[in-house]
Amino acid sequence: MFRTIALLSVAFALPVATAQQIQRCEGAGGGITYSNAKCPTGTTPVKSLQPADTPSAEAQQAARERAARDAEAAQQLAQQRRTQQAALAQQQQQTQQVRNEQRKADCAYLQGEIQSVHRMRNLLVNRPYYSLDDLEQMDRHAEQLVADYRRVCG
C-alpha cells in the first residue's frame, strides 16, 4: 500500500515533458540499472522501456483520493495495533504482578514451615522418649524445606 502511494507521488511529480525512453542496463556482474540516457560505461542495454501515457485528470484525482483513503486506513490500523500492544503489555504486567505475589506467599509459607520444623525438632529433643530416627527425619525434612526456599526465594 505504501509502495503504491510512493509510486503515485513520483508519477505525479514528473512533468509531462520528461516522457522519454528508459533504458534497462545490465552490468558484467549481473547488476541492473535504469537510465533515461545512454547506458553507463561497463553496462549493456538489455531492454528499452516506454513510459506509460500520462493519466487523465480524473484518474489522477481518483488516485489521490485512493491514496488519502489508504493513508487513513493505515493510520487506523496503526492505532489499533498500538491499542492492542498496550493491552498486551498491561496484561503481561498484571500476570507478572500475580506471579510476584504468589512467590512472596510461597516464600512466607516456606519460612513458616522451616520455623515450625525447627520448633518441632527442639520439642522432640526435650522429650524423654524420642528416637534418633525421628530427629534424622526432622533434619531431612528441614533440609528439604531450606532447599525449596533457596530455589523459590533466591
N, C-alpha and C positions, 0 to 999 in steps of 0.2 A: 504494500500500500504506500509506504513512504517512498519507495523506489519510483512508483508511478508519479507521485507528486513532484519528486525531484526532476524526472524526465520532462514532465509537463512544464515546469517552471523554466527549464533550459530551452525547451521548444518555443516558449513564448518570448524568451529573452533574445532569441536570434532574429535579426531583421530579415525581411523577405529577400533583400538584395544578396544575402550570403548563400542562397540556394545554389550550390555548386557540387561538383562531383567529389566524392570522398574515396580515397584510396585505402585499401587494406594491404598493409605491407608486412611481409614475414622476414624475420632475420635468420641468420645461419643457425642460431641455437634454438629456433622454433618460436622465438618471441614475436608477438603480433603487435603492430602499432597501426594507428589510423591517422591519416593526414589528409588535409584538404589541398595540399600542394603535391609536388613531386615526392616520391618515397625518399626517406633519409638514406644516406650513404650506408652501404652494407646490408640493405634490405632489398627485397624484390617485390614488385606489385603482384598481388595474388588476385585481387578482385576489385572492381570499381563499384561503388555503391551510389545510387542516385537518391538524393534526399526526397522524402515524401512531399507532396504538394502541401502548401500552407493551408491549415484548416480554416473553414469559414468562421465568420464572427460568431455565428450561433454555436458552432461546435466548440469554439474557444470558451464561450460563456458557459456552456454546459460542462466543459472540463473544469472550469474554475469552481462552479457550483458543486460538482462531484468532489473536487479536492477539498473544498470547505466542509462538506458533509463527512468525508473521510477523516479529516483532521479532528472534527468534533467527536466522531465515534472513537477515534484513537484516544482522545482526552478522557472520554467516559470510561473506556477500558482501563486506562492507566489509573483513574480514580478508584475504580472497582478493585483493581489489583492492590493498590495501597491500602484500601479498607480491609481487604482480606488478609493482607500481611500484618496489619496492625492487630486484627482479631486473633490471628495465629500467635503472634508474639505475646499478647495478653494471656492467651490460653496456656502457652508454654510457661510463662511466668507464674501463673496460678498453680500449674502442675508442679513446678519446682518448689513453690512455697509449701504445698501439701507434703511433698517428699521431705523437705527440711523439718516440718513439724512432726512428721511420722518418725524421722530419725531421732529427733530430740526426745520424743516419747519413748522410743526403743532404748535410748541411752539411759534415760531416767529409770526405766524398768530394770535394765540390766544392773545398774548401780544398786538399786534396792535389793535385787536378788543376791548380789555379791555380799552386801552387808548382812542380809538375812542368813546366808550360809555361814558366814564367819561367826555370827552370834550363836547359831545352832551348834557349830563345832565347839565353841567355848562352853556352851551348856553341857555338851557331851563329856568334855574333859572334866568338868566339875562333878559329874555324876559318879557314883561309886561303881555302877555296873555299865561300863562301856567296853566295846572291843576295839582293837586296833583296826579291824576291817571297817568298822563304822567310821573311824577317823580318816582312813585312807579313801573311803568312798566320798566323804565330805570334801576332802582335799582335791580329789579328781574333779568333782562337780564344781568346786570353786575355780580351779584352773580352767575348766571349760568355759565358765561364765566370764572369766577375765579375758580369755582369748576371743570370745564373741564380742565383748565390749571393745577390745582393741580393734577388731576387724570392722565393727559397725561405726564406732565413735571416733576412731583415729587415735 
